[in-house]
Amino acid sequence: MEHNRREYDLVIFGVTGFTGRLVAEYISHKYGSGNSLKWAIAGRNSEELSKICKDHSLKSLGQPASIITADSLDKVSLSRMVKKTKVICSTVGPYAKYGTKLVESCIENKTDYCDISGEVQWIRKLIHSYNEKAINNKVRIVNSCGFDSIPSDFGVWYVQRNMRQRYGVSANYVRCRIKKLRGSASGGTIASMLNIIDDLKKDRKLLREVKDPYSLNPVGTAQGLDKWDQRGAIFDRDFQCWTIPFIMAGINTRIVRRSNALLDFQYGRDFRYDEAVMLSKKISSTSAKIRGSLMGSLQPMLSVGLVRTLVKPFLPSPGEGPNSKERKNGFYDMRFLAQHPSDKEKNILAKVYGDMDPGYGSTSKMLAESALCLVNDKLEKGGGIWTPSSLMGKQLFERLESNAGLSFSIVDQN
């Protein structure tokens, strides 16, 4: 079926969940009237979908958005859904549990797809099992279109572009440091993280593969200078502060390295990248080391059944999230220090700022604009399992700045 004969431009799958609802609200508010976008909402429960559509006045072409019922474990209903649209935007996770059949259906029916998965083990499975099929069917699959990993992916893309424009070379080392962040992890993110831990406990071979810093690189390119993600507290002399592990580094760093490979190693084959959280300069070395140890042991602790049972009542459940005021009061400030390959005086420091909480407000806007980029923008590249920057580059960058509340700037290192 040709794309221009599809009933819808976009279907948002998972609108009964918290993030899915926010994506639908954003699309409706910004593109629901006075716009040619024809979109629909989808999920398992038609009654819940109808209530959400009514309660939040979800509009497509000025009329109530259409409703499609589909179950993430039912291939027949998924195929019926994806045949109706050009692009599927999915917020149904954990993706390792609920995402594979949908991706299969999209590839089989030549429907483009995007999501907010941060599950390294699942994305690796997609790459190895479905990349060739996606290429052959000219279907574009784009993972990690939320806080993990668009700010990291495009932060590196942006600072590298500036390095090339100024000096004609790419930085051989970029460090991302999370300077400030206000917001909480979503219930869906917590569920996905726990599912990753469970998967890795059951499969030691998978654990070794996922720990590989190049685990998401195309086959044959899994080599480079990076060794492992930060494990404890480290004093960063360039930023003049202690740093501790960043919980999202496991997915973000691997997406950035995959982007480099998919961009024909535009950043160089010896390119290095890492991420960490900056602590206040007032923090003592002892305090920093304690915090670093706690962050470094978070995943092993959550793999212990008793610990998980004790902390579970305090963790958000899937579908739960902050209210509108809390989302608007959230933000994040990330810094990217790009190292010139031969002259430290030519290093460049970039800032990426998000105007809402990362897990919900900002993620929903980034995912929505990624989906619309797939729908509307002329992208040069064809099918395959892509990262956001390697497929959508300049087109999505402009959308992020214009619509999604992200700002990119070069700042004084002092």
C-alpha positions as CSV (number, residue, x, y, z in Angstrom):
1,M,0.0,0.0,0.0
2,E,1.4,3.4,-1.0
3,H,1.9,6.0,1.8
4,N,-0.2,8.6,0.0
5,R,-3.2,6.3,0.1
6,R,-3.1,5.7,3.8
7,E,-6.1,6.8,5.9
8,Y,-3.9,8.6,8.5
9,D,-0.6,10.4,8.5
10,L,0.1,9.4,12.1
11,V,-1.2,7.1,14.8
12,I,-0.1,7.5,18.4
13,F,-0.2,4.0,20.1
14,G,-0.4,3.9,23.9
15,V,-2.6,7.0,24.6
16,T,-4.1,5.5,27.7
17,G,-0.6,5.7,29.3
18,F,0.7,8.9,30.8
19,T,3.3,9.8,28.2
20,G,1.1,8.7,25.3
21,R,-1.6,11.0,26.5
22,L,0.8,14.0,26.7
23,V,2.0,13.3,23.1
24,A,-1.6,13.3,21.9
25,E,-2.4,16.5,23.8
26,Y,0.6,18.2,22.3
27,I,-0.3,17.1,18.7
28,S,-3.9,18.1,19.2
29,H,-3.0,21.5,20.7
30,K,-0.4,22.4,18.1
31,Y,-1.6,20.6,15.0
32,G,-5.2,19.5,15.6
33,S,-6.9,22.4,13.9
34,G,-6.0,24.6,11.0
35,N,-3.5,22.0,9.8
36,S,-3.6,19.2,7.2
37,L,-2.3,16.5,9.6
38,K,-4.7,13.6,9.9
39,W,-4.0,11.6,13.0
40,A,-5.6,9.0,15.3
41,I,-5.1,7.6,18.8
42,A,-4.7,3.9,19.5
43,G,-4.6,1.4,22.4
44,R,-6.3,-1.7,23.8
45,N,-9.3,-0.2,25.5
46,S,-11.7,1.8,23.3
47,E,-13.8,3.1,26.2
48,E,-10.7,4.6,27.9
49,L,-9.5,6.1,24.6
50,S,-13.0,7.6,24.0
51,K,-12.9,9.2,27.5
52,I,-9.4,10.6,27.0
53,C,-10.4,12.0,23.6
54,K,-13.4,13.7,25.1
55,D,-11.8,14.9,28.4
56,H,-8.8,16.4,26.6
57,S,-10.6,17.6,23.5
58,L,-8.2,15.7,21.1
59,K,-8.7,17.1,17.6
60,S,-7.7,16.0,14.1
61,L,-8.6,18.4,11.3
62,G,-10.8,20.3,13.8
63,Q,-12.8,17.1,14.6
64,P,-12.5,14.6,17.4
65,A,-9.5,12.4,16.8
66,S,-10.3,8.9,15.5
67,I,-9.8,5.8,17.7
68,I,-8.2,2.5,16.8
69,T,-8.1,-0.5,19.0
70,A,-5.0,-2.7,18.9
71,D,-3.2,-5.0,21.4
72,S,0.6,-5.0,21.5
73,L,0.6,-8.8,21.7
74,D,-1.9,-9.4,19.0
75,K,-0.2,-9.3,15.6
76,V,-3.5,-9.3,13.6
77,S,-4.8,-6.1,15.4
78,L,-1.4,-4.5,15.0
79,S,-1.2,-5.2,11.3
80,R,-4.7,-3.8,10.9
81,M,-3.6,-0.6,12.6
82,V,-0.3,0.0,10.9
83,K,-1.8,-0.5,7.4
84,K,-3.9,2.6,8.0
85,T,-1.1,5.0,8.7
86,K,2.2,6.4,7.3
87,V,3.8,6.6,10.8
88,I,3.4,4.9,14.1
89,C,4.5,6.7,17.3
90,S,4.6,4.2,20.2
91,T,4.8,4.9,23.9
92,V,4.0,1.3,25.0
93,G,6.8,-0.1,27.1
94,P,8.7,-1.9,28.3
95,Y,9.4,-2.3,24.7
96,A,11.2,-5.6,25.1
97,K,7.9,-7.0,26.4
98,Y,5.5,-5.1,24.2
99,G,7.3,-3.6,21.2
100,T,8.7,-6.4,19.0
101,K,5.4,-7.4,17.2
102,L,4.6,-3.8,16.5
103,V,8.0,-3.2,14.8
104,E,7.6,-6.4,12.9
105,S,4.2,-5.3,11.7
106,C,5.5,-1.9,10.7
107,I,8.3,-3.4,8.6
108,E,6.0,-5.9,6.9
109,N,3.5,-3.2,6.1
110,K,6.0,-0.5,5.1
111,T,5.0,1.9,7.9
112,D,7.6,4.2,9.5
113,Y,8.0,4.0,13.3
114,C,9.4,5.9,16.3
115,D,9.5,5.4,20.0
116,I,11.1,6.4,23.3
117,S,12.8,3.1,24.1
118,G,15.9,3.3,26.2
119,E,16.3,-0.5,26.4
120,V,19.7,-1.3,25.0
121,Q,19.1,-5.1,24.9
122,W,15.9,-4.7,22.9
123,I,17.3,-2.1,20.4
124,R,20.3,-4.5,19.9
125,K,17.9,-7.3,19.1
126,L,16.1,-5.1,16.6
127,I,19.4,-4.2,14.9
128,H,20.5,-7.8,14.5
129,S,17.1,-9.2,13.6
130,Y,15.3,-6.5,11.6
131,N,17.7,-4.0,10.2
132,E,18.1,-5.8,6.8
133,K,14.4,-6.3,6.5
134,A,13.8,-2.6,7.3
135,I,16.3,-1.6,4.6
136,N,14.8,-3.9,2.0
137,N,11.3,-2.7,2.7
138,K,12.4,0.9,2.9
139,V,10.9,1.3,6.4
140,R,12.5,3.8,8.9
141,I,12.6,2.6,12.5
142,V,13.8,5.3,15.0
143,N,14.3,4.4,18.7
144,S,15.2,6.6,21.6
145,C,13.3,9.8,20.6
146,G,12.8,11.1,24.2
147,F,15.1,12.4,26.9
148,D,16.9,9.2,26.2
149,S,18.5,10.0,23.9
150,I,17.7,13.1,21.8
151,P,19.5,15.8,24.0
152,S,22.6,13.6,24.0
153,D,22.4,12.6,20.4
154,F,21.8,16.2,19.2
155,G,24.1,17.8,21.7
156,V,27.0,15.9,20.2
157,W,25.6,16.5,16.6
158,Y,25.5,20.3,17.4
159,V,28.9,20.7,19.0
160,Q,30.5,18.6,16.3
161,R,28.9,20.7,13.6
162,N,30.3,23.8,15.2
163,M,33.8,22.3,15.5
164,R,33.8,21.4,11.8
165,Q,32.4,24.9,10.8
166,R,35.1,26.7,12.9
167,Y,38.1,24.5,12.4
168,G,37.4,22.0,9.6
169,V,37.9,19.0,11.9
170,S,35.7,16.9,14.2
171,A,36.3,16.7,17.9
172,N,37.9,13.4,18.9
173,Y,36.4,13.4,22.4
174,V,33.1,14.9,23.7
175,R,32.1,14.9,27.3
176,C,28.5,15.4,28.3
177,R,27.9,16.7,31.8
178,I,24.5,17.1,33.3
179,K,24.8,20.5,35.1
180,K,21.2,20.8,36.4
181,L,18.1,18.8,36.2
182,R,14.6,19.1,37.8
183,G,12.2,16.3,37.2
184,S,11.6,12.7,38.1
185,A,11.8,9.4,36.2
186,S,8.5,8.2,34.8
187,G,6.7,5.1,35.9
188,G,7.2,3.7,32.5
189,T,11.0,4.4,32.6
190,I,11.2,2.7,36.0
191,A,9.3,-0.4,34.6
192,S,11.6,-0.5,31.6
193,M,14.7,-0.3,33.8
194,L,13.5,-3.1,36.0
195,N,12.7,-5.2,32.9
196,I,16.2,-4.6,31.6
197,I,17.7,-5.8,34.9
198,D,15.5,-8.9,34.8
199,D,16.5,-9.7,31.2
200,L,20.2,-9.3,32.0
201,K,19.9,-11.5,35.1
202,K,18.5,-14.4,33.0
203,D,21.1,-14.1,30.2
204,R,24.8,-13.6,31.1
205,K,25.8,-13.5,27.4
206,L,23.3,-10.7,26.9
207,L,24.8,-8.9,29.9
208,R,28.3,-9.0,28.4
209,E,26.9,-7.8,25.1
210,V,25.0,-4.9,26.6
211,K,28.0,-3.8,28.7
212,D,30.0,-3.4,25.5
213,P,30.2,0.4,24.8
214,Y,29.7,-0.4,21.1
215,S,26.8,-2.9,21.5
216,L,24.5,-0.9,19.3
217,N,27.0,-0.2,16.5
218,P,26.5,-1.9,13.1
219,V,28.0,-5.3,12.7
220,G,31.7,-5.0,11.9
221,T,32.1,-1.5,13.4
222,A,32.0,-2.5,17.1
223,Q,35.4,-1.1,18.0
224,G,36.8,2.1,19.4
225,L,38.6,3.7,22.3
226,D,35.7,3.9,24.8
227,K,35.9,1.1,27.5
228,W,33.0,1.5,30.0
229,D,30.6,3.9,31.5
230,Q,31.6,5.9,34.6
231,R,31.2,3.7,37.8
232,G,32.0,6.0,40.7
233,A,32.9,9.6,41.6
234,I,35.6,11.3,39.4
235,F,36.9,14.8,39.7
236,D,36.6,16.5,36.3
237,R,39.5,19.0,35.9
238,D,37.9,20.8,33.0
239,F,34.6,21.4,34.8
240,Q,36.4,21.8,38.1
241,C,33.9,19.7,40.1
242,W,33.2,16.1,41.1
243,T,31.0,14.0,38.8
244,I,29.0,10.8,39.4
245,P,27.5,8.3,37.1
246,F,24.4,9.3,35.1
247,I,21.7,6.7,35.1
248,M,20.8,7.3,31.4
249,A,24.5,7.0,30.2
250,G,24.1,3.4,29.4
251,I,21.7,4.1,26.5
252,N,22.7,7.6,25.6
253,T,26.4,6.8,25.0
254,R,25.6,3.8,22.8
255,I,23.1,5.8,20.7
256,V,25.7,8.5,20.1
257,R,28.3,5.9,19.1
258,R,25.8,4.3,16.7
259,S,25.0,7.7,15.2
260,N,28.7,8.2,14.5
261,A,28.9,4.9,12.7
262,L,25.7,5.5,10.7
263,L,27.0,8.9,9.7
264,D,30.0,7.2,8.1
265,F,32.1,8.0,11.1
266,Q,31.7,11.8,10.7
267,Y,33.1,12.2,14.2
268,G,36.1,9.9,13.5
269,R,36.8,6.2,14.1
270,D,38.8,7.2,17.3
271,F,35.9,9.3,18.6
272,R,35.2,9.0,22.4
273,Y,32.2,10.0,24.3
274,D,31.0,9.8,27.9
275,E,28.4,11.2,30.3
276,A,28.2,12.1,34.0
277,V,26.4,14.3,36.5
278,M,28.1,17.4,37.8
279,L,28.0,17.9,41.6
280,S,28.2,21.3,43.2
281,K,31.7,22.7,43.7
282,K,30.9,22.9,47.4
283,I,30.6,19.1,47.7
284,S,33.5,17.4,49.5
285,S,35.4,14.5,48.0
286,T,34.0,12.2,50.7
287,S,30.4,13.1,49.9
288,A,31.1,12.8,46.2
289,K,32.5,9.3,46.6
290,I,29.5,8.2,48.7
291,R,27.1,9.5,46.1
292,G,29.1,8.0,43.3
293,S,29.1,4.6,45.0
294,L,25.4,4.7,45.5
295,M,24.7,5.6,41.9
296,G,27.2,3.0,40.7
297,S,25.5,0.2,42.7
298,L,21.9,1.2,41.9
299,Q,21.4,-1.4,39.2
300,P,23.0,-4.3,41.2
301,M,20.9,-3.4,44.2
302,L,17.6,-3.4,42.2
303,S,18.4,-6.8,40.9
304,V,18.0,-8.2,44.5
305,G,14.4,-9.3,45.1
306,L,14.3,-8.1,48.7
307,V,15.6,-4.6,47.9
308,R,13.2,-4.3,45.0
309,T,10.3,-5.3,47.2
310,L,11.3,-2.7,49.8
311,V,11.7,0.2,47.4
312,K,8.8,-0.6,45.0
313,P,6.1,1.2,47.1
314,F,8.2,4.4,46.7
315,L,8.6,4.1,42.9
316,P,6.1,5.6,40.4
317,S,3.9,3.0,38.7
318,P,3.5,2.9,34.9
319,G,0.9,5.5,33.9
320,E,1.6,7.8,36.8
321,G,3.3,11.2,36.4
322,P,3.6,14.8,37.6
323,N,0.8,17.4,37.2
324,S,1.0,20.2,34.7
325,K,2.6,22.7,37.1
326,E,5.3,20.2,38.0
327,R,6.1,19.4,34.4
328,K,6.3,23.1,33.5
329,N,8.6,23.8,36.5
330,G,11.0,21.1,35.4
331,F,14.0,21.6,33.2
332,Y,17.5,20.3,32.3
333,D,20.8,21.9,31.5
334,M,23.4,19.7,29.8
335,R,27.0,20.8,28.7
336,F,29.0,19.2,25.9
337,L,32.8,19.8,25.9
338,A,34.2,19.0,22.5
339,Q,38.0,18.4,22.5
340,H,39.9,19.7,19.4
341,P,42.2,16.9,18.2
342,S,45.4,18.9,18.4
343,D,44.8,22.3,20.1
344,K,43.1,22.6,23.5
345,E,42.6,26.3,23.0
346,K,40.1,25.4,20.2
347,N,37.9,23.3,22.5
348,I,34.2,24.2,22.2
349,L,31.6,24.1,25.0
350,A,27.9,23.7,24.0
351,K,24.8,24.0,26.2
352,V,21.6,22.1,25.6
353,Y,18.6,23.3,27.6
354,G,15.2,21.8,27.9
355,D,12.3,23.9,29.1
356,M,10.2,21.2,30.9
357,D,10.8,18.2,33.0
358,P,12.8,15.6,31.1
359,G,10.8,12.5,31.7
360,Y,7.4,13.7,30.6
361,G,6.9,17.3,29.3
362,S,10.1,17.4,27.3
363,T,10.0,13.8,26.2
364,S,6.4,14.1,24.9
365,K,7.3,17.1,22.7
366,M,10.5,15.5,21.4
367,L,8.7,12.3,20.4
368,A,5.8,14.2,18.8
369,E,8.2,16.3,16.7
370,S,10.2,13.2,15.7
371,A,7.0,11.6,14.5
372,L,6.0,14.7,12.5
373,C,9.5,14.9,11.0
374,L,8.9,11.3,9.7
375,V,5.5,12.3,8.4
376,N,6.3,15.7,6.8
377,D,10.0,16.3,6.2
378,K,12.0,15.2,3.2
379,L,14.6,12.9,4.6
380,E,17.5,11.8,2.4
381,K,17.9,8.3,3.9
382,G,15.9,5.2,3.4
383,G,15.0,2.2,5.5
384,G,16.8,0.7,8.5
385,I,17.1,0.9,12.3
386,W,18.2,4.5,12.8
387,T,19.1,6.9,15.6
388,P,17.4,10.4,15.7
389,S,20.4,12.4,14.5
390,S,21.6,10.0,11.9
391,L,18.3,9.9,10.1
392,M,16.6,13.3,10.8
393,G,19.6,15.5,11.4
394,K,19.0,19.2,10.4
395,Q,15.2,18.7,9.9
396,L,14.6,17.4,13.5
397,F,17.2,19.8,15.0
398,E,15.1,22.8,13.6
399,R,11.9,21.3,15.0
400,L,13.4,20.8,18.4
401,E,14.5,24.4,18.6
402,S,11.3,25.8,17.1
403,N,8.7,23.7,18.7
404,A,9.9,21.3,21.4
405,G,11.4,23.8,23.9
406,L,15.1,22.8,23.4
407,S,17.8,25.4,22.9
408,F,21.3,24.8,21.7
409,S,24.1,27.4,22.2
410,I,27.9,27.8,22.4
411,V,29.0,29.1,25.8
412,D,32.1,30.6,27.3
413,Q,34.2,27.8,29.0
414,N,35.0,30.2,31.8
